[in-house]
């Protein structure tokens, strides 16, 4: 995606598409940095957790529900979704629209699978967290 439209990133920099795209890109960077820091500090990843399908940083032993996680449950997935749409908005084409749409759907279903894993590990505590926190966009979705 990025390679297909890099030459348009600074064309007409004050157009609505470009402004929204830059906002999404910077917000995406914030989400991934803030999310990763909190996972490491608050989540207390433990490599000894038994789930072999999880990466090391995903093997948290504490539910992270502070900082950016207080507003959204999946800041890292949200970051990828926002990057997809930001790249599309740099130079909107139908193929890039399809890629952004497909990646959004893929990340949505991946996050649902992730939530099942979290419910299995954290139980009722995670279910309660789900009732008070949106998935990707604070106060909306």
Buried (B, 14 or more C-beta within 10 A) or exposed (E): BEEBBEEBBEEEEEEEBBEEBBEBBEBBEBBBEBBBEBBEEBBEBEEEBEEEEBEEEBBBEBBBBEBBBBBBBBBBBBBBBBBBBBBBBBBBEEEBEEBBEEBBEBBBEEBEEBBEBBBEBBEEEBEEBEEEBBBBEEEEE
